[in-house]
Amino acid sequence: MALYTSDATTEQIKKKEEKVNPEDQREIYLAGGCFWGVEEYFSRVPGVIDAESGYANGKGDTTKYELVNQTGHAETVHITYNVKKVSLKELLLHYFRIIDPTSKNRQGNDQGSQYRTGVYYTDQADLPTINQVFEEVAKKYDKPLAVEKEELANYIKAEDYHQDYLQKHPNGYCHIDVNQASYPVIDASKYKKPSDAEIKKKLSDEEAVHYWTINNGDLFGKGLLEDFEKESEFLERQYTGKILSFSDNRRGNLQHWKIGGA
């Protein structure tokens, strides 16, 4: 169970009182299971102006907590944020951090269509960013994502007793660790992995052999190089004309290599 500190609550109050230029305000609606924890989590994310619990994308424009399993609405958090302090992509990376995106109609101990996951947008300009994040996340899983990606059809604010629930009830149920909200998210797309050729240019000869071994498997016994002779031939092909000393003690017996050349 997560802990809810007074420091976090104080910071949330300050954020709500902060004046933000209307031109810098954006919104997104995120369904991630029980909205108590999702609301609390995002209320702590720097740049989020407000997080509000509600019900989205069901049948009709009215519902209440006791009826959502009949009206088909999803427990959803309406997030208003300052685009100059946090981007939509960062918010979505936070979102995928706290959900199981392959689980259908279930998050944590909660099960039912009202606990499904979904990203609901109001601005078509947000769709390219949403699609990009979905594609990046999908590559991490063997199973297809179960997260809805739709334009917001309807939204009803939840009852007052659901708003700021975990601030009112610090020991209340929560299926996520809201303290993770203070940890920055990493946008992997900003960090291009260099090619093997680029890496080898920056390595010494001995480091290059170690790099090849780490990324392609043990030089012995994994089918890449079946025996001593093949390994020797490989190294000579890769480092012809160079003097190279290479040691490998991963198998418990030190192997020394020295490749001759001009």
C-alpha positions in Angstrom: 0.0 0.0 0.0 1.4 3.4 -0.9 2.0 6.2 1.7 0.5 9.6 1.3 2.7 12.3 2.8 1.8 15.8 4.0 4.5 17.3 1.8 2.8 15.8 -1.3 -0.6 17.2 -0.2 0.9 20.7 0.4 2.5 20.7 -3.0 -0.8 19.6 -4.6 -2.6 22.6 -2.9 0.0 25.0 -4.3 -0.4 23.6 -7.8 -4.2 24.1 -7.7 -3.7 27.7 -6.6 -1.1 28.4 -9.3 -2.3 30.7 -12.1 -1.6 29.3 -15.5 -2.1 31.1 -18.8 -5.2 29.5 -20.5 -3.2 29.2 -23.7 -0.8 26.8 -21.9 -3.5 24.5 -20.6 -4.2 21.1 -22.2 -6.3 18.2 -21.2 -6.4 14.4 -21.5 -8.6 11.7 -20.1 -7.0 8.5 -18.8 -8.7 5.3 -17.6 -6.4 3.1 -15.5 -8.5 1.0 -13.2 -9.7 2.4 -9.9 -9.6 6.2 -10.2 -8.6 6.9 -6.6 -5.0 5.9 -7.2 -4.8 7.3 -10.8 -6.1 10.6 -9.6 -3.7 10.8 -6.7 -0.8 9.8 -8.8 -1.3 12.4 -11.5 -2.1 15.1 -9.0 1.6 14.7 -7.9 3.1 14.8 -11.4 4.9 18.1 -11.9 3.1 20.2 -14.5 -0.3 18.7 -13.8 -2.7 21.5 -12.8 -5.6 19.3 -11.7 -6.7 15.7 -11.7 -10.4 14.9 -11.4 -12.2 11.5 -11.1 -15.1 10.7 -13.3 -16.7 8.3 -15.8 -16.1 8.3 -19.5 -17.1 6.8 -22.8 -20.2 4.9 -21.8 -23.8 4.8 -23.0 -25.3 8.2 -22.5 -24.3 11.4 -20.7 -25.5 10.4 -17.2 -24.4 7.7 -14.8 -23.2 7.2 -11.2 -20.9 4.9 -9.3 -23.5 2.3 -8.7 -24.5 2.1 -12.4 -21.2 2.3 -14.3 -21.2 -1.5 -14.8 -24.6 -1.1 -16.6 -23.9 2.1 -18.5 -20.5 1.0 -19.7 -18.5 4.0 -18.5 -14.9 3.6 -17.5 -13.5 5.1 -14.3 -11.4 7.9 -15.8 -9.3 10.8 -14.6 -9.6 14.1 -16.3 -6.1 15.6 -16.3 -5.5 19.3 -16.9 -1.8 20.2 -17.4 0.5 23.0 -18.2 2.1 22.2 -21.6 5.1 24.4 -20.7 6.0 22.2 -17.8 5.0 18.7 -18.9 4.3 17.2 -22.3 1.5 14.8 -23.3 4.1 12.2 -24.1 5.5 12.4 -20.6 2.0 12.1 -19.1 1.4 9.0 -21.3 4.7 7.5 -20.2 3.6 8.0 -16.6 0.3 6.4 -17.4 1.9 3.3 -18.9 4.2 3.1 -15.9 1.2 2.5 -13.6 -1.0 0.1 -15.6 -0.8 -3.4 -17.0 -1.6 -2.5 -20.6 -2.3 -6.1 -21.7 -4.9 -6.7 -19.0 -8.5 -6.4 -20.2 -11.1 -5.1 -17.8 -8.8 -5.6 -14.8 -6.2 -3.6 -12.9 -4.9 -4.7 -9.6 -7.7 -6.4 -7.6 -10.5 -4.6 -9.5 -12.3 -6.4 -12.3 -15.1 -5.3 -14.6 -15.6 -3.1 -17.7 -15.5 0.0 -15.5 -11.9 -0.8 -14.7 -10.7 -1.1 -18.3 -7.8 1.1 -19.5 -8.2 3.8 -22.1 -6.7 7.1 -23.4 -9.5 9.5 -24.5 -8.5 12.7 -26.3 -10.4 15.8 -27.2 -7.9 17.3 -29.6 -7.1 15.6 -32.9 -3.7 17.2 -32.7 -2.8 14.9 -29.8 -3.4 11.7 -31.8 0.1 11.5 -33.4 1.7 11.6 -30.0 -0.7 9.1 -28.6 -0.1 6.7 -31.6 3.6 7.1 -31.1 3.5 6.1 -27.5 1.2 3.2 -28.2 3.6 1.9 -30.8 6.6 2.2 -28.5 4.9 0.5 -25.6 3.5 -2.3 -27.9 7.1 -3.4 -28.8 7.7 -4.2 -25.1 5.0 -6.9 -24.9 4.3 -10.2 -26.6 0.6 -9.8 -26.2 -1.5 -7.0 -27.8 -2.3 -3.9 -25.8 -5.8 -3.9 -24.3 -5.8 -0.1 -23.9 -8.6 1.8 -25.6 -7.6 4.7 -27.8 -10.6 6.9 -28.6 -11.9 10.4 -28.9 -13.8 11.4 -25.8 -17.5 10.6 -26.3 -18.8 11.7 -22.9 -17.5 12.4 -19.4 -19.4 12.7 -16.1 -17.6 14.0 -13.0 -17.7 11.5 -10.2 -19.4 12.1 -6.9 -17.7 14.5 -4.4 -16.7 11.7 -2.0 -14.5 10.2 -4.8 -12.6 13.4 -5.4 -9.2 13.5 -3.7 -10.2 10.3 -2.0 -6.7 9.2 -0.9 -6.0 12.6 0.6 -9.1 12.2 2.7 -8.4 8.6 3.4 -4.6 8.1 3.5 -4.9 4.4 4.3 -7.5 3.8 1.6 -7.2 1.1 -1.1 -4.8 1.8 -4.0 -3.6 -0.6 -6.7 -0.6 1.5 -7.6 2.4 3.1 -5.9 1.6 6.8 -6.1 5.0 7.8 -4.8 6.5 6.9 -8.2 4.9 10.1 -9.5 8.0 12.0 -8.3 10.3 9.8 -10.4 11.0 11.2 -13.8 10.0 9.2 -16.9 12.5 8.4 -19.7 11.6 9.0 -23.3 13.7 6.3 -25.0 13.1 7.8 -28.4 15.3 10.7 -27.5 18.3 8.4 -27.0 19.3 6.7 -30.2 21.1 3.4 -29.7 24.4 3.5 -31.8 25.1 0.8 -34.3 27.6 -1.9 -33.7 29.9 -0.2 -36.2 29.7 3.1 -34.3 30.4 1.5 -31.0 33.4 -0.5 -32.3 35.0 2.7 -33.6 35.0 4.1 -30.0 36.4 0.9 -28.4 39.9 -0.4 -28.1 40.5 -3.8 -29.8 40.1 -5.7 -26.6 36.9 -3.8 -25.6 35.5 -4.5 -29.1 35.9 -8.3 -28.6 34.3 -8.1 -25.2 31.4 -6.1 -26.7 30.9 -8.6 -29.5 30.9 -11.4 -27.0 28.3 -9.7 -24.7 26.0 -8.9 -27.5 26.3 -12.2 -29.5 26.7 -14.7 -26.7 29.6 -16.6 -25.2 32.2 -17.3 -27.8 32.3 -20.9 -26.6 29.4 -23.3 -26.5 26.5 -21.3 -27.9 26.6 -22.5 -31.4 28.1 -19.2 -32.7 31.6 -20.6 -32.8 31.6 -24.3 -32.2 35.2 -24.9 -31.3 38.5 -23.4 -30.6 39.6 -23.4 -34.2 36.5 -21.5 -35.4 36.9 -18.9 -32.6 40.5 -18.4 -33.6 39.5 -18.0 -37.3 36.8 -15.5 -36.3 39.1 -13.3 -34.3 41.7 -13.4 -37.0 39.1 -12.3 -39.6 38.0 -9.4 -37.5 41.4 -8.2 -36.4 43.8 -9.1 -39.2 46.9 -6.9 -39.1 46.5 -6.0 -35.5 48.2 -7.2 -32.3 45.5 -8.0 -29.7 45.6 -9.6 -26.3 42.3 -10.9 -25.1 41.4 -12.7 -21.9 38.2 -14.6 -21.1 37.8 -16.2 -17.7 34.0 -16.5 -17.7 34.3 -20.3 -18.0 36.6 -20.5 -15.0 39.8 -21.1 -17.1 41.7 -18.1 -18.4 42.0 -18.0 -22.2 44.7 -15.8 -23.7 44.6 -14.6 -27.2 47.2 -12.8 -29.2 46.6 -12.2 -32.8 49.6 -11.6 -34.9 49.9 -9.2 -37.8 52.1 -6.6 -39.3 
